[in-house]
Amino acid sequence: MGGVPVKHHSKGKVGRRRSHLAMKKTNMAACSKCKGPIVPHKACAQCGTYPSRKK
């Protein structure tokens, strides 16, 4: 047989199933060198430094 649904799912049922698919808010921190916004555990896009490593 095919992939035709047997029963109709209401909009509420579908919405509850998809409730965890929403985008999450990203955490931002300040760069210790240039004070620009950075994502944690990533190198700074403006000055290129990584907080726990020395060049």
C-alpha positions as CSV (number, residue, x, y, z in Angstrom):
1,M,0.0,0.0,0.0
2,G,1.0,3.6,-0.3
3,G,1.9,6.3,2.2
4,V,-1.6,7.7,2.6
5,P,-2.5,8.7,6.2
6,V,-5.3,6.6,7.7
7,K,-6.5,9.3,10.1
8,H,-6.4,13.1,9.9
9,H,-4.1,14.9,12.4
10,S,-5.4,18.2,13.7
11,K,-3.3,21.4,13.6
12,G,-2.9,21.2,17.4
13,K,-1.6,17.7,17.2
14,V,0.9,18.6,14.4
15,G,1.9,21.7,16.3
16,R,2.6,19.8,19.5
17,R,4.8,17.4,17.6
18,R,6.7,20.2,15.9
19,S,7.0,22.3,19.1
20,H,10.7,21.3,19.6
21,L,11.6,22.4,16.0
22,A,11.7,26.1,16.8
23,M,15.0,28.0,16.5
24,K,16.9,28.4,19.8
25,K,18.4,31.7,20.9
26,T,22.2,31.7,20.6
27,N,24.3,32.7,23.5
28,M,26.7,35.6,22.9
29,A,29.7,36.6,24.9
30,A,32.2,39.5,24.7
31,C,35.7,39.0,23.3
32,S,38.3,39.6,26.0
33,K,40.6,41.4,23.6
34,C,38.4,43.6,21.3
35,K,35.1,43.4,23.3
36,G,33.2,42.4,20.1
37,P,30.4,39.8,20.2
38,I,31.4,36.2,19.9
39,V,29.8,32.8,20.0
40,P,31.2,30.7,22.9
41,H,33.8,28.1,21.9
42,K,34.6,29.9,18.6
43,A,37.3,32.3,17.6
44,C,36.5,36.0,17.4
45,A,35.4,37.0,13.9
46,Q,36.9,40.5,14.3
47,C,40.3,39.9,15.8
48,G,40.7,36.2,15.5
49,T,41.6,35.4,19.1
50,Y,40.4,32.3,21.0
51,P,40.0,33.0,24.7
52,S,41.9,30.0,26.2
53,R,44.8,30.0,23.7
54,K,47.9,32.2,23.3
55,K,49.4,32.9,19.9
